[in-house]
Amino acid sequence: MTENEGGGASAVDTSVARQARIYDYLLGGKDNFAVDREAADQALAAFPGLVTWARQNRAFLARAVNYLVADQGIRQFLDIGTGLPTASNTHEVAQRIAPETRVVYVDNDPVVLVHAQSLLVGTPEGATAYIQADLRDPETILAQARQTLDFSRPVALMLLAILHVIPDDDDPWDVVGRLMAALPSGSYLVISHPARDIHPEQIAEMTNRFNQRLGSVVSHGRTRDEVARFFAGLDLVEPGIVSTPRWRPGTGLDPAEDPAYAVVARKP
């Protein structure tokens, strides 16, 4: 059975850049506007490796999902901040290995909602659902996710390139903790997070250019120690907290240090 959830999309604001559309542009997609391309190009001028990071982040998602499904037997995913559908979405990677896998996507961008309803179609054996909600409202996300996922069985919580837009004042560590508290033993937390202590000067300038164009949403890179706080009480999967291309690379290491951390951990 395939499920799609979420109400009608609200009006799309094309005057302000949005992270999902910028990411789509960096990956070579076409679901973006001039304001998104201009924001990305300005950021690229400060840090030309941004396109490489976007592609490496997507490749990390595929490797992490493959590891969880093929090696750890995970059959349920809660993917928050999914972004616009592109190649190797979570359900595609997972259901290719185990067709019965159930995936719930969550995002608060109305453009993502429009495309998710038409493109995120899973296998008949599994389920693919979509929730329009904000990461800072974990109770709403969990309540709706329970319509598709069985919280008595392990779930992989995917938070890729999303936590950096949650400011410290909104306590993203508490938000992640509340989500993980609802999941049973044997569940996993998967995070990728832009760093501010790798290539710090370039990243600071890139972040500043982004924040001038993102309206009320502001990007916050974090240090390795700050990222480590998301995994309190969890068991890190080897190789631990590393830059994105260094998490279990399939064909050798990228020679450049990626300005983001990638982490997978298990709830004991």
PyRosetta script that sets phi, psi and omega in degrees:
from pyrosetta import init, pose_from_sequence

init()
pose = pose_from_sequence("MTENEGGGASAVDTSVARQARIYDYLLGGKDNFAVDREAADQALAAFPGLVTWARQNRAFLARAVNYLVADQGIRQFLDIGTGLPTASNTHEVAQRIAPETRVVYVDNDPVVLVHAQSLLVGTPEGATAYIQADLRDPETILAQARQTLDFSRPVALMLLAILHVIPDDDDPWDVVGRLMAALPSGSYLVISHPARDIHPEQIAEMTNRFNQRLGSVVSHGRTRDEVARFFAGLDLVEPGIVSTPRWRPGTGLDPAEDPAYAVVARKP")
pose.set_psi(1, 138.0)
pose.set_omega(1, 175.6)
pose.set_phi(2, -111.1)
pose.set_psi(2, 131.0)
pose.set_omega(2, -177.3)
pose.set_phi(3, -121.7)
pose.set_psi(3, 144.2)
pose.set_omega(3, 173.6)
pose.set_phi(4, -135.7)
pose.set_psi(4, 126.9)
pose.set_omega(4, -175.5)
pose.set_phi(5, -119.7)
pose.set_psi(5, 161.6)
pose.set_omega(5, 176.3)
pose.set_phi(6, 121.2)
pose.set_psi(6, 148.2)
pose.set_omega(6, -178.8)
pose.set_phi(7, -85.7)
pose.set_psi(7, -171.5)
pose.set_omega(7, 180.0)
pose.set_phi(8, -67.4)
pose.set_psi(8, 150.7)
pose.set_omega(8, -178.7)
pose.set_phi(9, -74.0)
pose.set_psi(9, 140.9)
pose.set_omega(9, 173.9)
pose.set_phi(10, -80.3)
pose.set_psi(10, 173.0)
pose.set_omega(10, -178.0)
pose.set_phi(11, -58.8)
pose.set_psi(11, 138.7)
pose.set_omega(11, -178.7)
pose.set_phi(12, -89.5)
pose.set_psi(12, 125.7)
pose.set_omega(12, 179.2)
pose.set_phi(13, -89.4)
pose.set_psi(13, 109.3)
pose.set_omega(13, -178.9)
pose.set_phi(14, -94.4)
pose.set_psi(14, 7.1)
pose.set_omega(14, 179.8)
pose.set_phi(15, -92.1)
pose.set_psi(15, -12.9)
pose.set_omega(15, -178.2)
pose.set_phi(16, -125.4)
pose.set_psi(16, 135.2)
pose.set_omega(16, 178.8)
pose.set_phi(17, -66.8)
pose.set_psi(17, 145.8)
pose.set_omega(17, 176.7)
pose.set_phi(18, -124.7)
pose.set_psi(18, 142.9)
pose.set_omega(18, -174.6)
pose.set_phi(19, -58.6)
pose.set_psi(19, -43.7)
pose.set_omega(19, -176.8)
pose.set_phi(20, -60.6)
pose.set_psi(20, -39.9)
pose.set_omega(20, -178.1)
pose.set_phi(21, -75.0)
pose.set_psi(21, -34.4)
pose.set_omega(21, 175.6)
pose.set_phi(22, -63.0)
pose.set_psi(22, -44.5)
pose.set_omega(22, 179.2)
pose.set_phi(23, -61.4)
pose.set_psi(23, -40.5)
pose.set_omega(23, 177.0)
pose.set_phi(24, -60.2)
pose.set_psi(24, -43.7)
pose.set_omega(24, 178.9)
pose.set_phi(25, -62.7)
pose.set_psi(25, -43.9)
pose.set_omega(25, -179.6)
pose.set_phi(26, -62.9)
pose.set_psi(26, -29.5)
pose.set_omega(26, 179.1)
pose.set_phi(27, -87.5)
pose.set_psi(27, 2.6)
pose.set_omega(27, 178.3)
pose.set_phi(28, 89.3)
pose.set_psi(28, 14.3)
pose.set_omega(28, -179.6)
pose.set_phi(29, -80.0)
pose.set_psi(29, 176.4)
pose.set_omega(29, -177.1)
pose.set_phi(30, -119.1)
pose.set_psi(30, 2.5)
pose.set_omega(30, -178.4)
pose.set_phi(31, -93.6)
pose.set_psi(31, 63.6)
pose.set_omega(31, -178.8)
pose.set_phi(32, -150.0)
pose.set_psi(32, 167.9)
pose.set_omega(32, -176.9)
pose.set_phi(33, -119.5)
pose.set_psi(33, 171.6)
pose.set_omega(33, -177.4)
pose.set_phi(34, -56.8)
pose.set_psi(34, -38.9)
pose.set_omega(34, -178.9)
pose.set_phi(35, -63.8)
pose.set_psi(35, -34.2)
pose.set_omega(35, 178.2)
pose.set_phi(36, -71.0)
pose.set_psi(36, -42.5)
pose.set_omega(36, 179.9)
pose.set_phi(37, -65.8)
pose.set_psi(37, -38.6)
pose.set_omega(37, 179.6)
pose.set_phi(38, -65.5)
pose.set_psi(38, -41.5)
pose.set_omega(38, 178.4)
pose.set_phi(39, -63.1)
pose.set_psi(39, -43.5)
pose.set_omega(39, 180.0)
pose.set_phi(40, -65.5)
pose.set_psi(40, -42.2)
pose.set_omega(40, -179.0)
pose.set_phi(41, -65.5)
pose.set_psi(41, -37.3)
pose.set_omega(41, 176.4)
pose.set_phi(42, -64.5)
pose.set_psi(42, -41.2)
pose.set_omega(42, 178.2)
pose.set_phi(43, -67.2)
pose.set_psi(43, -38.3)
pose.set_omega(43, 178.4)
pose.set_phi(44, -63.2)
pose.set_psi(44, -32.0)
pose.set_omega(44, 177.9)
pose.set_phi(45, -63.7)
pose.set_psi(45, -31.1)
pose.set_omega(45, 178.5)
pose.set_phi(46, -84.6)
pose.set_psi(46, -35.2)
pose.set_omega(46, -179.0)
pose.set_phi(47, -141.8)
pose.set_psi(47, 92.9)
pose.set_omega(47, -176.6)
pose.set_phi(48, -61.7)
pose.set_psi(48, -16.3)
pose.set_omega(48, -178.9)
pose.set_phi(49, -80.2)
pose.set_psi(49, 7.2)
pose.set_omega(49, -175.8)
pose.set_phi(50, -64.3)
pose.set_psi(50, -38.9)
pose.set_omega(50, 178.2)
pose.set_phi(51, -63.6)
pose.set_psi(51, -42.5)
pose.set_omega(51, 178.1)
pose.set_phi(52, -60.9)
pose.set_psi(52, -41.7)
pose.set_omega(52, 178.7)
pose.set_phi(53, -60.3)
pose.set_psi(53, -45.0)
pose.set_omega(53, -178.6)
pose.set_phi(54, -59.1)
pose.set_psi(54, -42.7)
pose.set_omega(54, -179.7)
pose.set_phi(55, -70.4)
pose.set_psi(55, -37.6)
pose.set_omega(55, 178.1)
pose.set_phi(56, -68.2)
pose.set_psi(56, -35.4)
pose.set_omega(56, 177.5)
pose.set_phi(57, -63.9)
pose.set_psi(57, -41.2)
pose.set_omega(57, 178.3)
pose.set_phi(58, -66.0)
pose.set_psi(58, -38.8)
pose.set_omega(58, 179.1)
pose.set_phi(59, -67.1)
pose.set_psi(59, -35.9)
pose.set_omega(59, 176.1)
pose.set_phi(60, -62.5)
pose.set_psi(60, -42.4)
pose.set_omega(60, 177.3)
pose.set_phi(61, -54.6)
pose.set_psi(61, -47.6)
pose.set_omega(61, -178.4)
pose.set_phi(62, -63.6)
pose.set_psi(62, -42.1)
pose.set_omega(62, -180.0)
pose.set_phi(63, -65.8)
pose.set_psi(63, -41.8)
pose.set_omega(63, -178.9)
pose.set_phi(64, -65.7)
pose.set_psi(64, -44.9)
pose.set_omega(64, 179.8)
pose.set_phi(65, -64.0)
pose.set_psi(65, -42.9)
pose.set_omega(65, 178.3)
pose.set_phi(66, -59.0)
pose.set_psi(66, -44.7)
pose.set_omega(66, 178.2)
pose.set_phi(67, -60.3)
pose.set_psi(67, -46.0)
pose.set_omega(67, -176.0)
pose.set_phi(68, -67.2)
pose.set_psi(68, -39.6)
pose.set_omega(68, -178.1)
pose.set_phi(69, -78.9)
pose.set_psi(69, -51.3)
pose.set_omega(69, -173.7)
pose.set_phi(70, -75.3)
pose.set_psi(70, -38.7)
pose.set_omega(70, -174.4)
pose.set_phi(71, -98.1)
pose.set_psi(71, -30.5)
pose.set_omega(71, -174.2)
pose.set_phi(72, -112.8)
pose.set_psi(72, -2.7)
pose.set_omega(72, 175.2)
pose.set_phi(73, 72.3)
pose.set_psi(73, 19.8)
pose.set_omega(73, 178.6)
pose.set_phi(74, -71.0)
pose.set_psi(74, 135.4)
pose.set_omega(74, -179.3)
pose.set_phi(75, -127.3)
pose.set_psi(75, 11.2)
pose.set_omega(75, 179.7)
pose.set_phi(76, -140.4)
pose.set_psi(76, 135.1)
pose.set_omega(76, -179.4)
pose.set_phi(77, -133.4)
pose.set_psi(77, 138.3)
pose.set_omega(77, 171.1)
pose.set_phi(78, -118.4)
pose.set_psi(78, 103.9)
pose.set_omega(78, -172.3)
pose.set_phi(79, -106.4)
pose.set_psi(79, 105.6)
pose.set_omega(79, -175.7)
pose.set_phi(80, -104.1)
pose.set_psi(80, 131.0)
pose.set_omega(80, -174.4)
pose.set_phi(81, 81.4)
pose.set_psi(81, 40.4)
pose.set_omega(81, -172.7)
pose.set_phi(82, -61.2)
pose.set_psi(82, -31.5)
pose.set_omega(82, -176.9)
pose.set_phi(83, 75.4)
pose.set_psi(83, -175.2)
pose.set_omega(83, -179.4)
pose.set_phi(84, -71.1)
pose.set_psi(84, 139.5)
pose.set_omega(84, 179.6)
pose.set_phi(85, -58.9)
pose.set_psi(85, 136.6)
pose.set_omega(85, 177.4)
pose.set_phi(86, -146.6)
pose.set_psi(86, -162.3)
pose.set_omega(86, 179.6)
pose.set_phi(87, -70.5)
pose.set_psi(87, 148.7)
pose.set_omega(87, 175.8)
pose.set_phi(88, 58.5)
pose.set_psi(88, 49.2)
pose.set_omega(88, 170.8)
pose.set_phi(89, -67.0)
pose.set_psi(89, 161.6)
pose.set_omega(89, -176.3)
pose.set_phi(90, -53.6)
pose.set_psi(90, -47.4)
pose.set_omega(90, -176.4)
pose.set_phi(91, -67.7)
pose.set_psi(91, -32.2)
pose.set_omega(91, 179.9)
pose.set_phi(92, -67.3)
pose.set_psi(92, -45.2)
pose.set_omega(92, 179.0)
pose.set_phi(93, -64.7)
pose.set_psi(93, -46.4)
pose.set_omega(93, -175.2)
pose.set_phi(94, -69.0)
pose.set_psi(94, -46.8)
pose.set_omega(94, -174.8)
pose.set_phi(95, -75.2)
pose.set_psi(95, -17.3)
pose.set_omega(95, 173.0)
pose.set_phi(96, -65.5)
pose.set_psi(96, -33.1)
pose.set_omega(96, 179.6)
pose.set_phi(97, -88.9)
pose.set_psi(97, -45.3)
pose.set_omega(97, -177.8)
pose.set_phi(98, -134.2)
pose.set_psi(98, 95.6)
pose.set_omega(98, -174.7)
pose.set_phi(99, -56.9)
pose.set_psi(99, -22.1)
pose.set_omega(99, -177.8)
pose.set_phi(100, -81.0)
pose.set_psi(100, 0.0)
pose.set_omega(100, -177.6)
pose.set_phi(101, -62.3)
pose.set_psi(101, 140.8)
pose.set_omega(101, 179.7)
pose.set_phi(102, -111.5)
pose.set_psi(102, 131.8)
pose.set_omega(102, -175.3)
pose.set_phi(103, -131.6)
pose.set_psi(103, 131.1)
pose.set_omega(103, 172.9)
pose.set_phi(104, -116.3)
pose.set_psi(104, 124.4)
pose.set_omega(104, 176.6)
pose.set_phi(105, -100.2)
pose.set_psi(105, 147.0)
pose.set_omega(105, 179.1)
pose.set_phi(106, -136.4)
pose.set_psi(106, 133.0)
pose.set_omega(106, 173.0)
pose.set_phi(107, -157.7)
pose.set_psi(107, 160.3)
pose.set_omega(107, 179.6)
pose.set_phi(108, -114.9)
pose.set_psi(108, 8.6)
pose.set_omega(108, 179.9)
pose.set_phi(109, -89.6)
pose.set_psi(109, 122.7)
pose.set_omega(109, -178.1)
pose.set_phi(110, -61.5)
pose.set_psi(110, -29.1)
pose.set_omega(110, 177.2)
pose.set_phi(111, -66.9)
pose.set_psi(111, -39.5)
pose.set_omega(111, 176.9)
pose.set_phi(112, -61.7)
pose.set_psi(112, -41.7)
pose.set_omega(112, 179.9)
pose.set_phi(113, -57.7)
pose.set_psi(113, -46.5)
pose.set_omega(113, -178.5)
pose.set_phi(114, -58.5)
pose.set_psi(114, -45.7)
pose.set_omega(114, -177.2)
pose.set_phi(115, -76.4)
pose.set_psi(115, -33.5)
pose.set_omega(115, -179.6)
pose.set_phi(116, -63.1)
pose.set_psi(116, -39.2)
pose.set_omega(116, -177.7)
pose.set_phi(117, -63.9)
pose.set_psi(117, -30.2)
pose.set_omega(117, -176.3)
pose.set_phi(118, -99.2)
pose.set_psi(118, -23.2)
pose.set_omega(118, -171.2)
pose.set_phi(119, -110.8)
pose.set_psi(119, -27.4)
pose.set_omega(119, -175.5)
pose.set_phi(120, -84.9)
pose.set_psi(120, 74.0)
pose.set_omega(120, -178.0)
pose.set_phi(121, -110.5)
pose.set_psi(121, 121.5)
pose.set_omega(121, -175.7)
pose.set_phi(122, -98.1)
pose.set_psi(122, -169.2)
pose.set_omega(122, -179.9)
pose.set_phi(123, -74.3)
pose.set_psi(123, 155.8)
pose.set_omega(123, 176.2)
pose.set_phi(124, -61.8)
pose.set_psi(124, -29.8)
pose.set_omega(124, -177.3)
pose.set_phi(125, -75.0)
pose.set_psi(125, -27.5)
pose.set_omega(125, -176.9)
pose.set_phi(126, -106.4)
pose.set_psi(126, -150.6)
pose.set_omega(126, 177.9)
pose.set_phi(127, -152.6)
pose.set_psi(127, 145.7)
pose.set_omega(127, 175.2)
pose.set_phi(128, -135.7)
pose.set_psi(128, 114.6)
pose.set_omega(128, -177.1)
pose.set_phi(129, -120.4)
pose.set_psi(129, 159.9)
pose.set_omega(129, 179.2)
pose.set_phi(130, -132.3)
pose.set_psi(130, 135.7)
pose.set_omega(130, 177.8)
pose.set_phi(131, -123.2)
pose.set_psi(131, 130.1)
pose.set_omega(131, 172.8)
pose.set_phi(132, -93.7)
pose.set_psi(132, 108.0)
pose.set_omega(132, -176.8)
pose.set_phi(133, -161.1)
pose.set_psi(133, 164.3)
pose.set_omega(133, -179.6)
pose.set_phi(134, -97.4)
pose.set_psi(134, 138.0)
pose.set_omega(134, 179.1)
pose.set_phi(135, -54.1)
pose.set_psi(135, -30.9)
pose.set_omega(135, -177.9)
pose.set_phi(136, -75.7)
pose.set_psi(136, 4.5)
pose.set_omega(136, 176.7)
pose.set_phi(137, -121.1)
pose.set_psi(137, 66.4)
pose.set_omega(137, -173.8)
pose.set_phi(138, -62.1)
pose.set_psi(138, -30.9)
pose.set_omega(138, -178.4)
pose.set_phi(139, -65.3)
pose.set_psi(139, -41.2)
pose.set_omega(139, 176.6)
pose.set_phi(140, -64.0)
pose.set_psi(140, -43.5)
pose.set_omega(140, 178.7)
pose.set_phi(141, -60.0)
pose.set_psi(141, -47.7)
pose.set_omega(141, -177.3)
pose.set_phi(142, -64.9)
pose.set_psi(142, -41.2)
pose.set_omega(142, -179.0)
pose.set_phi(143, -62.1)
pose.set_psi(143, -42.8)
pose.set_omega(143, -179.4)
pose.set_phi(144, -76.2)
pose.set_psi(144, -34.3)
pose.set_omega(144, 179.4)
pose.set_phi(145, -63.9)
pose.set_psi(145, -29.9)
pose.set_omega(145, 179.9)
pose.set_phi(146, -63.7)
pose.set_psi(146, -17.1)
pose.set_omega(146, 177.3)
pose.set_phi(147, -71.3)
pose.set_psi(147, -18.9)
pose.set_omega(147, -178.7)
pose.set_phi(148, -117.8)
pose.set_psi(148, -36.0)
pose.set_omega(148, -175.5)
pose.set_phi(149, -102.2)
pose.set_psi(149, 148.3)
pose.set_omega(149, 176.5)
pose.set_phi(150, -98.3)
pose.set_psi(150, 105.7)
pose.set_omega(150, -174.8)
pose.set_phi(151, -78.1)
pose.set_psi(151, 5.3)
pose.set_omega(151, 171.3)
pose.set_phi(152, -88.4)
pose.set_psi(152, -8.1)
pose.set_omega(152, 177.9)
pose.set_phi(153, -117.7)
pose.set_psi(153, 153.9)
pose.set_omega(153, -175.8)
pose.set_phi(154, -55.8)
pose.set_psi(154, 143.2)
pose.set_omega(154, 178.4)
pose.set_phi(155, -129.9)
pose.set_psi(155, 141.0)
pose.set_omega(155, 172.4)
pose.set_phi(156, -96.8)
pose.set_psi(156, 119.1)
pose.set_omega(156, 176.6)
pose.set_phi(157, -91.3)
pose.set_psi(157, 116.6)
pose.set_omega(157, -177.0)
pose.set_phi(158, -103.7)
pose.set_psi(158, 121.2)
pose.set_omega(158, 178.5)
pose.set_phi(159, -131.9)
pose.set_psi(159, 76.2)
pose.set_omega(159, -175.7)
pose.set_phi(160, -98.7)
pose.set_psi(160, 123.8)
pose.set_omega(160, 176.6)
pose.set_phi(161, 50.4)
pose.set_psi(161, 47.8)
pose.set_omega(161, 179.7)
pose.set_phi(162, -132.1)
pose.set_psi(162, -34.5)
pose.set_omega(162, -174.0)
pose.set_phi(163, -68.3)
pose.set_psi(163, -20.0)
pose.set_omega(163, -179.3)
pose.set_phi(164, -71.7)
pose.set_psi(164, -13.2)
pose.set_omega(164, 176.3)
pose.set_phi(165, -96.3)
pose.set_psi(165, 5.3)
pose.set_omega(165, 173.5)
pose.set_phi(166, -101.8)
pose.set_psi(166, 111.0)
pose.set_omega(166, -176.3)
pose.set_phi(167, -69.4)
pose.set_psi(167, 160.2)
pose.set_omega(167, 179.2)
pose.set_phi(168, -56.4)
pose.set_psi(168, -34.5)
pose.set_omega(168, -178.8)
pose.set_phi(169, -61.9)
pose.set_psi(169, -24.9)
pose.set_omega(169, 177.2)
pose.set_phi(170, -91.5)
pose.set_psi(170, 4.5)
pose.set_omega(170, 175.1)
pose.set_phi(171, 49.4)
pose.set_psi(171, 70.0)
pose.set_omega(171, 179.3)
pose.set_phi(172, -61.5)
pose.set_psi(172, -25.9)
pose.set_omega(172, 178.8)
pose.set_phi(173, -65.7)
pose.set_psi(173, -39.0)
pose.set_omega(173, 177.0)
pose.set_phi(174, -68.2)
pose.set_psi(174, -39.7)
pose.set_omega(174, 179.0)
pose.set_phi(175, -59.5)
pose.set_psi(175, -47.5)
pose.set_omega(175, 179.7)
pose.set_phi(176, -64.1)
pose.set_psi(176, -40.1)
pose.set_omega(176, 179.1)
pose.set_phi(177, -61.7)
pose.set_psi(177, -39.6)
pose.set_omega(177, 178.9)
pose.set_phi(178, -67.5)
pose.set_psi(178, -37.6)
pose.set_omega(178, 177.2)
pose.set_phi(179, -66.1)
pose.set_psi(179, -47.4)
pose.set_omega(179, -178.1)
pose.set_phi(180, -67.8)
pose.set_psi(180, -30.2)
pose.set_omega(180, 179.3)
pose.set_phi(181, -62.8)
pose.set_psi(181, -27.1)
pose.set_omega(181, -178.8)
pose.set_phi(182, -82.5)
pose.set_psi(182, -10.5)
pose.set_omega(182, -176.2)
pose.set_phi(183, -99.4)
pose.set_psi(183, 146.8)
pose.set_omega(183, -175.0)
pose.set_phi(184, -78.5)
pose.set_psi(184, 170.1)
pose.set_omega(184, 173.7)
pose.set_phi(185, -55.6)
pose.set_psi(185, 142.2)
pose.set_omega(185, -177.5)
pose.set_phi(186, 93.0)
pose.set_psi(186, -5.4)
pose.set_omega(186, 175.5)
pose.set_phi(187, -76.9)
pose.set_psi(187, 166.6)
pose.set_omega(187, -177.2)
pose.set_phi(188, -129.0)
pose.set_psi(188, 151.3)
pose.set_omega(188, 172.1)
pose.set_phi(189, -117.5)
pose.set_psi(189, 125.6)
pose.set_omega(189, 179.7)
pose.set_phi(190, -121.0)
pose.set_psi(190, 122.7)
pose.set_omega(190, -177.8)
pose.set_phi(191, -132.2)
pose.set_psi(191, 137.9)
pose.set_omega(191, 160.3)
pose.set_phi(192, -121.6)
pose.set_psi(192, 140.0)
pose.set_omega(192, -171.4)
pose.set_phi(193, -147.9)
pose.set_psi(193, 125.0)
pose.set_omega(193, 175.3)
pose.set_phi(194, -55.2)
pose.set_psi(194, 138.8)
pose.set_omega(194, -178.2)
pose.set_phi(195, -99.5)
pose.set_psi(195, 150.6)
pose.set_omega(195, 171.6)
pose.set_phi(196, -114.1)
pose.set_psi(196, 6.2)
pose.set_omega(196, 176.7)
pose.set_phi(197, -116.3)
pose.set_psi(197, 17.5)
pose.set_omega(197, 170.3)
pose.set_phi(198, -121.5)
pose.set_psi(198, 127.1)
pose.set_omega(198, -172.4)
pose.set_phi(199, 48.3)
pose.set_psi(199, 53.3)
pose.set_omega(199, -168.2)
pose.set_phi(200, -58.7)
pose.set_psi(200, -39.4)
pose.set_omega(200, -176.9)
pose.set_phi(201, -69.4)
pose.set_psi(201, -45.6)
pose.set_omega(201, 178.5)
pose.set_phi(202, -63.5)
pose.set_psi(202, -42.8)
pose.set_omega(202, -178.4)
pose.set_phi(203, -66.8)
pose.set_psi(203, -37.3)
pose.set_omega(203, 178.3)
pose.set_phi(204, -62.4)
pose.set_psi(204, -42.2)
pose.set_omega(204, 179.4)
pose.set_phi(205, -69.1)
pose.set_psi(205, -42.4)
pose.set_omega(205, 177.7)
pose.set_phi(206, -60.4)
pose.set_psi(206, -45.4)
pose.set_omega(206, -179.5)
pose.set_phi(207, -62.3)
pose.set_psi(207, -41.5)
pose.set_omega(207, 178.3)
pose.set_phi(208, -60.2)
pose.set_psi(208, -41.8)
pose.set_omega(208, 179.6)
pose.set_phi(209, -67.2)
pose.set_psi(209, -39.6)
pose.set_omega(209, 175.9)
pose.set_phi(210, -60.4)
pose.set_psi(210, -48.6)
pose.set_omega(210, -172.9)
pose.set_phi(211, -66.5)
pose.set_psi(211, -22.2)
pose.set_omega(211, 176.4)
pose.set_phi(212, -71.6)
pose.set_psi(212, -15.7)
pose.set_omega(212, -172.2)
pose.set_phi(213, -120.7)
pose.set_psi(213, -1.7)
pose.set_omega(213, -175.0)
pose.set_phi(214, -96.8)
pose.set_psi(214, 9.7)
pose.set_omega(214, 178.1)
pose.set_phi(215, 65.2)
pose.set_psi(215, -129.3)
pose.set_omega(215, -177.0)
pose.set_phi(216, -78.2)
pose.set_psi(216, -14.2)
pose.set_omega(216, 179.4)
pose.set_phi(217, -87.8)
pose.set_psi(217, 128.9)
pose.set_omega(217, -178.2)
pose.set_phi(218, -124.3)
pose.set_psi(218, 137.7)
pose.set_omega(218, -179.2)
pose.set_phi(219, -87.8)
pose.set_psi(219, 138.7)
pose.set_omega(219, 179.8)
pose.set_phi(220, -130.9)
pose.set_psi(220, 100.4)
pose.set_omega(220, 170.6)
pose.set_phi(221, -68.3)
pose.set_psi(221, 153.8)
pose.set_omega(221, -179.2)
pose.set_phi(222, -131.8)
pose.set_psi(222, 159.1)
pose.set_omega(222, -179.6)
pose.set_phi(223, -79.3)
pose.set_psi(223, 168.7)
pose.set_omega(223, 178.4)
pose.set_phi(224, -58.6)
pose.set_psi(224, -42.9)
pose.set_omega(224, -179.7)
pose.set_phi(225, -64.1)
pose.set_psi(225, -37.8)
pose.set_omega(225, 179.0)
pose.set_phi(226, -68.0)
pose.set_psi(226, -38.4)
pose.set_omega(226, 176.0)
pose.set_phi(227, -65.5)
pose.set_psi(227, -38.4)
pose.set_omega(227, -179.6)
pose.set_phi(228, -60.0)
pose.set_psi(228, -28.1)
pose.set_omega(228, -179.0)
pose.set_phi(229, -63.5)
pose.set_psi(229, -25.8)
pose.set_omega(229, 178.7)
pose.set_phi(230, -66.6)
pose.set_psi(230, -17.0)
pose.set_omega(230, -172.5)
pose.set_phi(231, -109.7)
pose.set_psi(231, 18.6)
pose.set_omega(231, 177.5)
pose.set_phi(232, -58.0)
pose.set_psi(232, 128.6)
pose.set_omega(232, 178.9)
pose.set_phi(233, 82.3)
pose.set_psi(233, 0.1)
pose.set_omega(233, 179.2)
pose.set_phi(234, -107.7)
pose.set_psi(234, 159.7)
pose.set_omega(234, 178.8)
pose.set_phi(235, -99.1)
pose.set_psi(235, 115.7)
pose.set_omega(235, -179.7)
pose.set_phi(236, -67.5)
pose.set_psi(236, 137.2)
pose.set_omega(236, 173.7)
pose.set_phi(237, -85.3)
pose.set_psi(237, 137.0)
pose.set_omega(237, 177.9)
pose.set_phi(238, -57.8)
pose.set_psi(238, 139.5)
pose.set_omega(238, 11.1)
pose.set_phi(239, -93.5)
pose.set_psi(239, 21.1)
pose.set_omega(239, 177.4)
pose.set_phi(240, 84.8)
pose.set_psi(240, -141.0)
pose.set_omega(240, -178.1)
pose.set_phi(241, -92.2)
pose.set_psi(241, 108.0)
pose.set_omega(241, -175.7)
pose.set_phi(242, -137.5)
pose.set_psi(242, 167.2)
pose.set_omega(242, 174.6)
pose.set_phi(243, -67.8)
pose.set_psi(243, 153.5)
pose.set_omega(243, -168.6)
pose.set_phi(244, -48.6)
pose.set_psi(244, -50.5)
pose.set_omega(244, -176.5)
pose.set_phi(245, -71.2)
pose.set_psi(245, -9.5)
pose.set_omega(245, -177.1)
pose.set_phi(246, -95.0)
pose.set_psi(246, 1.9)
pose.set_omega(246, 175.7)
pose.set_phi(247, -86.9)
pose.set_psi(247, 102.1)
pose.set_omega(247, 177.3)
pose.set_phi(248, 45.2)
pose.set_psi(248, 57.8)
pose.set_omega(248, -178.7)
pose.set_phi(249, -65.6)
pose.set_psi(249, 142.6)
pose.set_omega(249, -177.9)
pose.set_phi(250, -80.7)
pose.set_psi(250, -34.0)
pose.set_omega(250, -174.5)
pose.set_phi(251, -134.7)
pose.set_psi(251, 54.8)
pose.set_omega(251, 176.4)
pose.set_phi(252, 87.2)
pose.set_psi(252, 171.0)
pose.set_omega(252, -175.5)
pose.set_phi(253, -91.5)
pose.set_psi(253, 145.0)
pose.set_omega(253, 169.7)
pose.set_phi(254, -71.4)
pose.set_psi(254, 133.7)
pose.set_omega(254, -176.8)
pose.set_phi(255, -65.9)
pose.set_psi(255, -23.9)
pose.set_omega(255, -179.9)
pose.set_phi(256, -89.5)
pose.set_psi(256, 144.6)
pose.set_omega(256, 175.9)
pose.set_phi(257, -79.9)
pose.set_psi(257, 119.3)
pose.set_omega(257, -177.6)
pose.set_phi(258, -75.4)
pose.set_psi(258, 136.6)
pose.set_omega(258, -177.0)
pose.set_phi(259, -82.7)
pose.set_psi(259, 48.9)
pose.set_omega(259, 178.0)
pose.set_phi(260, -157.6)
pose.set_psi(260, 153.4)
pose.set_omega(260, 178.2)
pose.set_phi(261, -103.2)
pose.set_psi(261, 146.8)
pose.set_omega(261, 177.1)
pose.set_phi(262, -128.2)
pose.set_psi(262, 133.3)
pose.set_omega(262, -174.5)
pose.set_phi(263, -146.8)
pose.set_psi(263, 140.7)
pose.set_omega(263, 170.7)
pose.set_phi(264, -128.3)
pose.set_psi(264, 134.2)
pose.set_omega(264, 179.9)
pose.set_phi(265, -143.5)
pose.set_psi(265, 152.9)
pose.set_omega(265, -177.5)
pose.set_phi(266, -109.0)
pose.set_psi(266, 140.0)
pose.set_omega(266, 174.8)
pose.set_phi(267, -82.9)
pose.set_psi(267, 119.3)
pose.set_omega(267, -177.4)
pose.set_phi(268, -69.4)
pose.dump_pdb("model.pdb")
